[in-house]
Amino acid sequence: MVASSLYSVGVALQALEARQVHAGHALRLSLFRQLVSRGRWLAATALSTFGWPFQVAALLLAPLVVVQPALAAGLLVLLALGHRILGEHAGRSEKLAMAAIVVGVAGLAWTAPERTTTHAHGAIFPVALGLLWLVAFAPYLMRLFGRTWGTLTMVSAGLGFAWGGVATKLVADEVARGHWLRAVAWGVASTATEGVALLSEMSALQTRPAIQVAPVVFVVQTLVPVALAPLLVHEHFSRTPLHGVPLLASLLILALGAAFLARSPLLLALTAGGDQANADSGAARSPSERKAAVRPSSEALEPS
């Protein structure tokens, strides 16, 4: 819960800064150069960095199929911040999405397989991580040929964070075994890949509305590590109650709740700024603001 809260608040602040940078810097190192000169972006990055040790600690206590989806719980913290800062209240649909996340996390904790420290042997591990890594870097390869694809950028960001989630699991396993050099190596790899994923997410937020970007990134980074867990770290669903059916149902409920909550006008107003959020979704405005927006004024009727 601590890790997910720090991650979510950090990403929200990073998104605010990314939207103020010209879209021409998307998928370029110049975007990072622009962002690192902003104090709020650096503070947000520090928040996310502080969250990572808590994720490692969680993976020392619980399996990947619980920890990775539970990171979606940070959305609840963002919703509370949105209420506190913007003075807006969550609607009925948002409360249902919050309940879905709580039920999903609780269901995963109840049905999850035992935590293991064994990994796949042979070529399975490098091939699976290599394919994930390749797709995560695909937008930058396309950029070399002068082409961009917004949907691929969003998916690649989610896959980069998913790769980092799996690598963080390996950090925890190596720490549990006392292999500190391997743990550091996986930690460096995780940080580098998630840095690229962050650049992809910030680039996507420059060219696409947050209402499209946030759900895609959340769902991809949540589902992919869980889907790979039986193959890579031997957390098999068949070893759970009813051969994994309750576990998969809990995961689906959580993913749907997180995807819907990521589209919440209240969160969009918090992570994209008032004007951008209103452009993404008119519901981000308060009722009085929406009425004022559609009421013609004498000044608005004058020619420019």
C-alpha positions as CSV (number, residue, x, y, z in Angstrom):
1,M,0.0,0.0,0.0
2,V,2.9,2.4,0.8
3,A,4.6,1.6,-2.5
4,S,1.4,2.0,-4.6
5,S,0.6,5.3,-2.8
6,L,4.0,6.8,-3.5
7,Y,4.0,5.6,-7.1
8,S,0.6,7.0,-7.8
9,V,1.2,10.4,-6.3
10,G,4.6,10.6,-8.1
11,V,3.1,9.8,-11.4
12,A,0.3,12.3,-10.9
13,L,2.8,15.1,-10.3
14,Q,5.0,13.9,-13.2
15,A,2.1,14.0,-15.6
16,L,1.3,17.6,-14.6
17,E,4.8,18.7,-15.6
18,A,4.9,16.6,-18.8
19,R,1.9,18.3,-20.1
20,Q,3.7,21.6,-19.9
21,V,6.5,20.5,-22.2
22,H,6.1,20.9,-26.0
23,A,4.9,17.7,-27.7
24,G,7.8,17.9,-30.1
25,H,10.0,16.4,-27.3
26,A,8.0,13.2,-27.2
27,L,10.0,9.9,-27.3
28,R,13.2,12.0,-27.1
29,L,15.9,12.4,-24.4
30,S,15.2,16.1,-24.7
31,L,11.9,15.4,-22.9
32,F,13.9,14.2,-19.9
33,R,16.2,17.2,-20.2
34,Q,13.2,19.5,-20.0
35,L,11.7,17.7,-17.1
36,V,14.8,17.4,-14.9
37,S,15.0,21.1,-14.8
38,R,11.6,21.3,-13.0
39,G,11.7,21.0,-9.3
40,R,8.2,19.5,-9.0
41,W,9.0,16.7,-11.5
42,L,12.2,15.9,-9.5
43,A,10.3,15.7,-6.3
44,A,7.7,13.5,-7.9
45,T,10.4,11.2,-9.2
46,A,11.9,11.0,-5.7
47,L,8.5,9.9,-4.4
48,S,8.3,7.1,-6.9
49,T,11.9,6.1,-6.1
50,F,11.1,5.9,-2.4
51,G,8.2,3.6,-3.2
52,W,10.5,0.9,-4.9
53,P,12.1,-0.4,-1.7
54,F,8.6,-1.0,-0.2
55,Q,7.7,-3.0,-3.3
56,V,10.8,-5.1,-2.9
57,A,9.9,-5.6,0.8
58,A,6.3,-6.7,-0.2
59,L,7.7,-9.2,-2.7
60,L,9.8,-10.7,0.2
61,L,6.5,-11.4,2.0
62,A,4.0,-12.1,-0.8
63,P,3.9,-13.6,-4.3
64,L,4.1,-11.5,-7.5
65,V,0.5,-12.2,-8.4
66,V,-0.6,-10.3,-5.2
67,V,1.9,-7.5,-5.1
68,Q,1.8,-6.3,-8.7
69,P,-2.0,-6.0,-8.9
70,A,-2.2,-4.5,-5.4
71,L,-0.2,-1.5,-6.8
72,A,-3.5,-0.3,-8.3
73,A,-4.6,0.5,-4.8
74,G,-2.7,3.8,-5.1
75,L,-5.6,5.0,-7.3
76,L,-7.7,5.2,-4.1
77,V,-5.1,7.6,-2.6
78,L,-5.2,9.8,-5.7
79,L,-9.0,9.9,-5.5
80,A,-8.8,11.0,-1.9
81,L,-6.2,13.7,-2.9
82,G,-8.5,14.8,-5.7
83,H,-11.3,15.3,-3.2
84,R,-9.1,17.1,-0.8
85,I,-7.4,19.4,-3.3
86,L,-10.2,20.0,-5.8
87,G,-13.2,19.8,-3.5
88,E,-15.0,17.4,-5.8
89,H,-16.8,14.3,-4.5
90,A,-16.5,10.8,-6.0
91,G,-19.7,9.7,-7.8
92,R,-21.5,6.4,-7.6
93,S,-19.6,4.8,-10.4
94,E,-16.3,5.8,-8.9
95,K,-17.3,4.4,-5.5
96,L,-18.1,1.1,-7.3
97,A,-14.7,1.1,-8.9
98,M,-13.1,1.7,-5.5
99,A,-15.0,-1.2,-4.1
100,A,-13.9,-3.4,-7.1
101,I,-10.2,-2.6,-6.3
102,V,-10.7,-3.5,-2.6
103,V,-12.5,-6.7,-3.4
104,G,-10.0,-7.6,-6.1
105,V,-7.0,-7.1,-3.9
106,A,-8.6,-9.0,-1.0
107,G,-9.6,-11.9,-3.3
108,L,-6.0,-12.1,-4.7
109,A,-4.6,-12.2,-1.2
110,W,-7.0,-15.0,-0.2
111,T,-6.5,-17.2,-3.3
112,A,-2.9,-16.5,-4.3
113,P,-0.3,-19.3,-4.6
114,E,2.5,-19.7,-2.2
115,R,5.5,-17.3,-2.7
116,T,8.4,-19.0,-4.4
117,T,12.0,-18.2,-5.2
118,T,12.4,-20.7,-8.0
119,H,12.7,-19.5,-11.6
120,A,12.3,-21.0,-15.0
121,H,15.4,-22.6,-16.5
122,G,16.8,-22.6,-20.0
123,A,15.8,-20.1,-22.7
124,I,12.3,-19.4,-21.3
125,F,13.4,-16.6,-19.0
126,P,15.6,-14.6,-21.4
127,V,13.3,-15.1,-24.3
128,A,10.2,-13.9,-22.4
129,L,11.9,-10.9,-20.9
130,G,13.7,-10.1,-24.2
131,L,10.4,-9.9,-26.0
132,L,8.9,-7.7,-23.4
133,W,11.9,-5.5,-23.5
134,L,11.8,-5.3,-27.4
135,V,8.2,-4.2,-27.4
136,A,8.8,-1.7,-24.6
137,F,11.5,-0.1,-26.8
138,A,9.6,-0.4,-30.1
139,P,8.4,3.3,-30.2
140,Y,12.0,4.5,-30.1
141,L,13.0,2.1,-32.9
142,M,10.0,3.4,-35.0
143,R,11.1,6.9,-34.2
144,L,14.4,6.2,-36.0
145,F,12.5,5.7,-39.2
146,G,10.4,8.8,-38.6
147,R,7.2,7.1,-37.6
148,T,5.2,7.2,-34.4
149,W,2.2,5.3,-33.1
150,G,0.3,6.6,-30.1
151,T,-1.3,3.2,-29.1
152,L,2.1,1.4,-29.3
153,T,3.6,4.1,-27.0
154,M,0.9,3.6,-24.4
155,V,1.3,-0.2,-24.5
156,S,5.1,0.0,-24.5
157,A,4.9,2.1,-21.3
158,G,2.8,-0.5,-19.6
159,L,5.1,-3.3,-20.8
160,G,8.1,-1.4,-19.6
161,F,6.6,-1.1,-16.1
162,A,5.6,-4.8,-16.3
163,W,9.2,-5.7,-17.1
164,G,10.3,-3.7,-14.1
165,G,7.7,-5.5,-11.9
166,V,9.1,-8.9,-12.9
167,A,12.7,-7.6,-12.4
168,T,11.8,-6.3,-8.9
169,K,10.5,-9.8,-8.0
170,L,13.9,-11.1,-9.0
171,V,15.6,-8.5,-6.8
172,A,13.5,-9.7,-3.8
173,D,14.4,-13.4,-4.6
174,E,18.1,-12.6,-4.9
175,V,18.0,-10.7,-1.6
176,A,16.2,-13.6,0.1
177,R,19.0,-15.9,-1.2
178,G,21.8,-13.5,-0.1
179,H,23.0,-12.9,-3.6
180,W,23.5,-9.2,-3.3
181,L,25.4,-8.6,-6.5
182,R,22.7,-10.2,-8.6
183,A,20.1,-8.2,-6.7
184,V,21.9,-5.0,-7.5
185,A,22.2,-6.0,-11.2
186,W,18.5,-6.7,-11.5
187,G,17.7,-3.5,-9.6
188,V,19.8,-1.4,-12.1
189,A,18.1,-3.2,-15.0
190,S,14.7,-2.6,-13.5
191,T,15.4,1.1,-12.9
192,A,16.7,1.6,-16.5
193,T,13.7,-0.1,-18.1
194,E,11.2,1.7,-16.0
195,G,12.9,5.0,-16.8
196,V,12.3,4.2,-20.5
197,A,8.7,3.3,-19.6
198,L,8.3,6.5,-17.8
199,L,9.5,8.5,-20.8
200,S,7.0,6.6,-23.0
201,E,4.2,7.4,-20.6
202,M,5.1,11.0,-20.4
203,S,5.3,11.1,-24.2
204,A,1.9,9.5,-24.5
205,L,0.4,12.0,-22.1
206,Q,1.7,14.8,-24.4
207,T,-0.2,13.5,-27.4
208,R,-3.1,11.6,-26.0
209,P,-5.7,12.5,-23.4
210,A,-5.1,11.0,-20.0
211,I,-8.5,9.3,-20.2
212,Q,-7.0,7.0,-22.8
213,V,-3.4,6.7,-21.5
214,A,-4.0,5.9,-17.8
215,P,-6.3,2.8,-18.2
216,V,-4.0,1.2,-20.8
217,V,-0.8,1.6,-18.8
218,F,-2.5,0.4,-15.6
219,V,-4.1,-2.7,-17.1
220,V,-1.0,-3.7,-19.1
221,Q,1.5,-3.3,-16.2
222,T,-0.9,-5.2,-13.9
223,L,-2.0,-8.2,-16.1
224,V,1.3,-9.0,-17.9
225,P,3.4,-9.9,-14.8
226,V,0.6,-12.0,-13.4
227,A,0.2,-13.8,-16.7
228,L,3.9,-14.5,-16.8
229,A,4.2,-15.5,-13.1
230,P,3.4,-19.3,-13.7
231,L,5.9,-19.4,-16.5
232,L,8.8,-17.4,-15.1
233,V,8.6,-17.7,-11.2
234,H,6.5,-20.9,-10.8
235,E,3.6,-19.2,-9.1
236,H,1.1,-21.6,-10.6
237,F,-2.7,-20.8,-10.6
238,S,-3.5,-24.5,-10.4
239,R,-2.2,-24.6,-6.8
240,T,-4.8,-22.1,-5.7
241,P,-8.4,-22.8,-4.6
242,L,-10.7,-24.2,-7.4
243,H,-7.7,-24.3,-9.8
244,G,-7.3,-20.6,-10.1
245,V,-10.9,-19.6,-10.9
246,P,-11.4,-17.3,-7.9
247,L,-7.9,-15.8,-8.4
248,L,-8.6,-15.0,-12.0
249,A,-12.0,-13.6,-11.1
250,S,-10.4,-11.4,-8.5
251,L,-7.8,-10.2,-11.0
252,L,-10.5,-9.3,-13.5
253,I,-12.6,-7.4,-10.9
254,L,-9.5,-5.4,-9.8
255,A,-8.4,-4.7,-13.4
256,L,-11.9,-3.4,-14.4
257,G,-12.1,-1.3,-11.3
258,A,-8.6,0.2,-11.9
259,A,-9.3,0.8,-15.6
260,F,-12.5,2.6,-14.8
261,L,-11.1,4.6,-11.9
262,A,-8.2,5.7,-14.0
263,R,-10.8,7.3,-16.3
264,S,-12.4,9.2,-13.4
265,P,-12.9,12.9,-14.2
266,L,-11.7,13.6,-10.6
267,L,-8.4,11.9,-11.2
268,L,-8.0,13.5,-14.7
269,A,-8.5,16.9,-13.1
270,L,-5.7,16.0,-10.6
271,T,-3.2,14.5,-13.0
272,A,-3.8,16.7,-16.0
273,G,-4.6,20.1,-14.6
274,G,-8.0,21.7,-14.7
275,D,-8.0,22.9,-18.4
276,Q,-6.6,19.7,-19.8
277,A,-9.0,17.5,-17.8
278,N,-11.9,19.5,-19.1
279,A,-10.7,18.9,-22.6
280,D,-10.4,15.2,-21.9
281,S,-13.8,14.9,-20.2
282,G,-16.4,17.6,-19.6
283,A,-17.4,15.8,-16.4
284,A,-14.2,17.0,-14.8
285,R,-15.8,20.3,-14.2
286,S,-18.0,21.1,-11.2
287,P,-21.7,21.5,-12.0
288,S,-21.5,25.3,-11.7
289,E,-18.5,25.4,-14.0
290,R,-20.3,23.2,-16.6
291,K,-23.3,25.5,-16.5
292,A,-21.0,28.6,-16.9
293,A,-19.2,26.9,-19.8
294,V,-22.4,26.5,-21.8
295,R,-24.0,29.8,-20.9
296,P,-23.3,32.3,-23.7
297,S,-22.0,35.7,-22.6
298,S,-22.1,39.0,-24.4
299,E,-18.4,39.0,-24.6
300,A,-18.2,35.6,-26.1
301,L,-20.6,36.7,-28.9
302,E,-18.4,39.5,-29.9
303,P,-16.0,38.8,-32.8
304,S,-12.3,38.6,-32.0
